[in-house]
Amino acid sequence: MNYDYKFGSDYYNYYGDIGFKTTKYHILAPAQEQALQPGKEYLMKPLPIFDNPNYKGSGKLKDKVAIITGGDSGLGRACAVAFVKEGAKVVIPYLNEHHDALDTKEYLEKLGGECLLICGDLTNPEFSTKIVKETITHFGKIDILVNNAGVQYEQDSLEDISEKQFDYTMKVNVYALFYLTKQVLPHLKEGSSIINLTSVTAFYGEPQLIDYVTTKGAIVGFTRALARNLAEKGIRVNAIAPGYFWTPLQPACWTKEKIPSLGADAAMRRMAMPYELAPTFVFLASDDSSYVTGQVIHNNGGQVMG
C-alpha cells in the first residue's frame, strides 16, 4: 500500500480490528516507532503537515510575544507557525531535538517571523527562570504562554509502570507546567492568555497510558482553578484536549503495530495532522476568545463528545 500523504489528499481507507469489532478507518501513517521520547519529527513517515497553506493571518496576534514549550515539533510547531502568521514573535524552549528546532526556526523566519530557541530541561525549575529572563531580554515582554511539552509511555498495566517512569511523567507534564507558569505570571497583564495542553485520553481513560492520563487530568484541574484565580486580573486560562494527532509523540510511545489504527475510535475514523489544531491555538490566544476562560476545547474528531 502507498502511504504517501500530501496536503489535501484523501486518507487511505482500511478495514481492521479495533477491540472486538472490525471497522473501516483511515490510515495516515504506516507502522513505525522511535526509541526515545519526546521523538524526532524529521524521522517520521510521512512527515507531519504543520502548516495549512490556505491559512492567512489577519494580525490577530500582532506584536504579541508567545512562549511555546515543545514548539520545535508536533502541535507546538503548528502553533508557532500560526502565531507567526498572525504577527506574533515566538520563544521555543525545547529539550534536545536540535534538528527539529532549527528546522522550525528557519521555517518561521521564512514566513517573516522572529523565533528565539532555548535548549534545556523543563523539569529543572532553574530552566524556567532562564526562559523568562531570556524572553524579557530579547523581546521585552510576554503576552502568551502555551504549555505544550509532554511525554507519554505505553504500558499494559499499572504494575508495569515503574516509580521512575511515573515520577518523570509527572515532572515533565505537571511540574514543568507549574514551574514555567509561576515564572511567567508576574509578566502577564490584562488580555494575556495561558493555554495548557491536556488530552482526549483524560476524558475516556486510555488504559495503556495510566500515568499520562493522570497528568492530563491534573492539567484540567490546574486550568480551571488558575482561570478563576486570575479572572479579575483579565488573564485568561484555557486548555486544549487534542485527540490523536500525527506528532513525534506517537511513534515514540506506541508499538509500531498500533500506529496505523490511531484515531480509529473517533467518529471521523482517523488521526489528524498538526495544522488542524493550529486555529484553536490562535482562537484561545487572541481577543476572539475574550470571554472564554477555564474551558477545555476538544479537538478529537468526535472520539469524546459532550
C-alpha positions in Angstrom: 0.0 0.0 0.0 1.2 3.5 -0.8 1.2 5.6 2.4 2.5 8.8 0.9 0.2 11.7 2.1 0.1 15.2 0.6 -1.8 18.1 1.9 -5.4 18.0 0.8 -5.4 14.4 -0.3 -7.6 11.6 1.0 -6.6 9.3 3.8 -6.3 5.6 2.9 -9.3 3.5 3.8 -8.6 0.3 5.7 -10.7 -2.4 7.4 -9.1 -3.6 10.6 -9.8 -5.0 14.1 -10.4 -2.4 16.8 -11.1 -4.1 20.1 -13.6 -6.8 19.3 -15.0 -5.3 16.1 -14.0 -4.8 12.6 -14.4 -1.3 11.4 -13.4 0.9 8.5 -11.0 3.7 9.3 -8.4 5.8 7.5 -4.7 5.2 7.7 -2.5 8.2 7.9 0.9 6.5 8.6 2.4 3.1 8.3 3.7 1.1 11.3 6.8 2.7 12.8 8.4 3.6 16.1 11.1 5.6 17.7 13.3 4.6 20.6 13.3 7.8 22.7 10.9 10.4 24.0 9.8 13.0 23.0 10.6 11.8 19.5 12.1 13.4 16.4 9.8 14.9 13.7 12.3 14.7 10.9 12.4 10.8 11.2 8.6 10.4 10.7 7.0 8.9 7.6 5.1 10.7 6.3 6.3 14.0 7.7 3.6 15.8 9.7 1.8 18.6 8.0 2.2 21.6 10.3 1.2 24.5 8.0 -2.0 24.9 6.1 -1.1 27.0 3.0 -4.7 28.2 2.9 -4.5 29.8 6.4 -3.9 33.5 6.0 -3.1 35.6 9.1 -5.0 38.8 9.8 -2.9 40.4 12.5 -4.8 38.8 15.5 -1.6 38.5 17.4 0.3 41.4 16.0 3.4 42.3 18.2 2.4 39.7 20.8 5.2 37.6 22.4 4.4 33.9 22.9 6.4 31.2 24.7 5.5 27.7 23.3 7.1 24.8 25.1 8.0 22.0 22.8 7.4 24.3 19.8 10.2 22.6 17.9 7.8 19.9 16.5 4.4 18.4 16.5 1.4 20.5 17.8 3.8 23.1 19.2 5.4 23.7 15.7 1.9 24.1 14.2 1.0 26.6 16.9 4.2 28.6 16.3 3.6 28.8 12.5 0.0 30.0 13.0 1.1 32.5 15.7 3.8 34.0 13.4 1.3 34.2 10.5 -0.9 36.3 12.9 2.0 38.6 13.7 3.4 37.2 17.0 7.0 36.7 18.0 7.7 33.2 19.4 10.1 31.7 22.0 10.5 27.9 21.8 12.0 26.1 24.8 12.9 22.5 23.8 14.8 19.6 25.2 17.3 18.1 22.8 15.6 18.0 19.4 18.2 20.3 17.7 17.4 19.2 14.2 13.7 19.9 14.5 14.2 23.1 16.4 16.5 24.6 13.8 14.1 23.5 11.0 11.2 25.2 12.8 13.2 28.4 13.4 14.2 28.5 9.7 10.6 28.0 8.6 9.3 30.7 10.8 11.9 33.2 9.6 11.0 32.4 6.0 7.5 33.5 7.0 8.9 36.7 8.2 8.7 35.9 11.9 11.1 36.1 14.8 11.9 33.0 16.8 14.1 32.5 19.9 15.2 28.9 20.6 16.2 28.0 24.2 17.5 24.5 24.9 17.1 22.9 28.3 15.2 20.6 30.6 11.8 21.9 31.8 11.8 19.6 34.8 14.6 21.8 36.2 12.9 24.8 37.8 16.0 26.9 37.0 15.4 26.5 33.3 12.0 28.2 33.7 13.8 31.2 35.2 16.2 31.2 32.3 13.4 31.0 29.7 11.6 34.1 31.2 14.9 36.0 31.6 16.0 35.5 28.0 12.5 36.2 26.7 12.3 39.5 28.5 15.9 40.4 27.4 15.2 39.6 23.8 11.6 40.8 23.3 10.8 42.9 26.4 7.5 41.3 27.4 5.4 38.1 27.5 1.8 38.0 26.3 1.0 34.3 25.7 2.2 31.1 27.4 1.5 27.7 25.7 2.3 24.8 27.9 2.6 22.1 25.2 5.6 19.9 26.1 4.8 16.4 27.4 5.8 12.7 27.4 3.8 9.5 27.3 4.7 5.8 27.7 2.6 2.8 26.7 2.3 0.2 29.5 -0.2 -2.6 29.6 -0.9 -2.4 33.3 -0.3 -0.3 36.4 2.1 -2.9 37.6 4.3 -2.2 34.6 4.7 1.4 35.4 7.9 2.0 37.4 8.3 4.6 40.0 10.9 6.2 37.8 8.6 6.4 34.9 5.7 7.7 36.9 7.9 10.4 38.5 9.3 11.5 35.2 5.9 11.7 33.5 4.7 13.8 36.4 7.7 16.1 36.3 7.5 16.8 32.5 3.7 17.1 32.2 2.8 18.7 35.5 5.8 20.1 37.4 7.3 21.8 34.4 3.9 23.5 33.6 3.8 24.7 37.2 7.4 26.0 37.2 7.1 27.9 34.0 3.6 29.3 34.6 4.8 30.6 38.0 7.8 32.4 36.5 5.8 33.8 33.6 2.9 35.1 35.7 4.4 38.3 37.0 5.0 39.4 33.4 1.4 38.9 32.2 -1.1 41.6 32.1 -4.8 42.1 31.3 -5.5 40.5 28.0 -2.8 37.9 28.3 -3.5 34.2 27.7 -2.3 30.9 29.1 -3.1 27.8 27.1 -2.4 24.3 28.6 -2.4 21.0 26.7 -4.5 18.3 28.2 -5.7 15.2 26.2 -8.7 13.3 25.0 -7.3 10.4 27.0 -8.1 12.2 30.2 -11.8 12.1 29.3 -12.1 8.4 28.3 -9.3 6.9 30.3 -6.8 5.3 27.9 -5.9 2.0 29.7 -2.4 1.9 28.4 -1.5 5.4 29.5 -2.4 5.4 33.1 0.3 7.8 34.4 -0.1 10.1 31.3 -3.8 10.3 31.8 -3.3 11.1 35.5 -1.1 14.1 34.5 -3.6 15.3 31.9 -6.4 15.2 34.4 -4.3 17.3 36.7 -3.9 19.8 34.0 -7.6 20.2 33.6 -8.0 20.9 37.3 -5.0 23.3 37.2 -6.6 25.2 34.3 -9.9 25.6 35.9 -8.5 26.7 39.3 -6.0 29.1 37.8 -8.7 30.6 35.5 -10.8 31.6 38.5 -7.8 32.8 40.3 -6.7 35.1 37.5 -10.1 36.2 36.1 -10.2 39.5 37.9 -6.8 40.4 36.5 -8.1 39.9 33.0 -5.7 36.9 32.3 -7.5 34.0 30.6 -6.5 30.4 31.2 -7.8 27.6 28.9 -6.9 24.2 27.8 -7.0 22.1 24.6 -7.7 18.4 24.7 -6.4 17.0 21.4 -7.3 13.6 20.1 -4.7 11.6 18.1 -2.5 13.9 16.0 0.4 12.7 13.9 3.3 14.1 16.1 6.6 12.6 17.2 4.9 11.6 20.5 3.0 8.8 18.7 5.9 6.7 17.3 7.9 7.4 20.4 5.2 6.0 22.6 3.2 3.2 20.9 4.3 -0.1 19.5 4.7 0.2 15.7 1.7 -2.1 15.1 -0.7 0.4 16.7 0.3 3.4 14.7 -1.9 2.8 11.6 -5.0 2.5 13.8 -4.6 5.6 16.0 -7.8 7.7 15.8 -9.9 4.8 14.5 -12.2 5.0 17.5 -13.1 8.6 16.7 -16.3 9.4 14.9 -14.3 10.7 12.0 -12.3 7.4 12.0 -8.9 9.0 11.5 -5.8 10.6 13.1 -5.2 14.2 12.4 -2.4 16.4 11.1 -1.0 19.2 13.4 -2.2 22.0 11.2 -5.7 21.0 12.0 -5.2 22.2 15.6 -3.5 25.5 14.8 -6.6 27.7 14.6 -7.7 26.6 18.1 -4.4 27.9 19.5 -5.0 31.2 17.7 -8.6 31.5 19.0 -7.5 31.0 22.6 -4.5 33.3 22.3 -6.4 36.2 20.6 -9.2 38.5 21.5 -11.6 36.3 19.6 -11.9 34.4 23.0 -12.0 37.4 25.2 -15.0 35.9 27.2 -13.6 32.4 27.4 -11.7 31.2 30.4 -11.5 27.9 32.4 -12.6 25.9 29.3 -11.3 22.8 27.7 -11.6 22.8 23.9 -11.9 19.3 22.4 -10.3 18.7 19.0 -10.6 15.0 18.7 -12.6 14.0 15.6 -15.6 13.0 17.8 -13.7 10.5 19.9 -15.2 12.1 23.1 -18.4 14.2 22.9 -20.3 16.2 25.4 
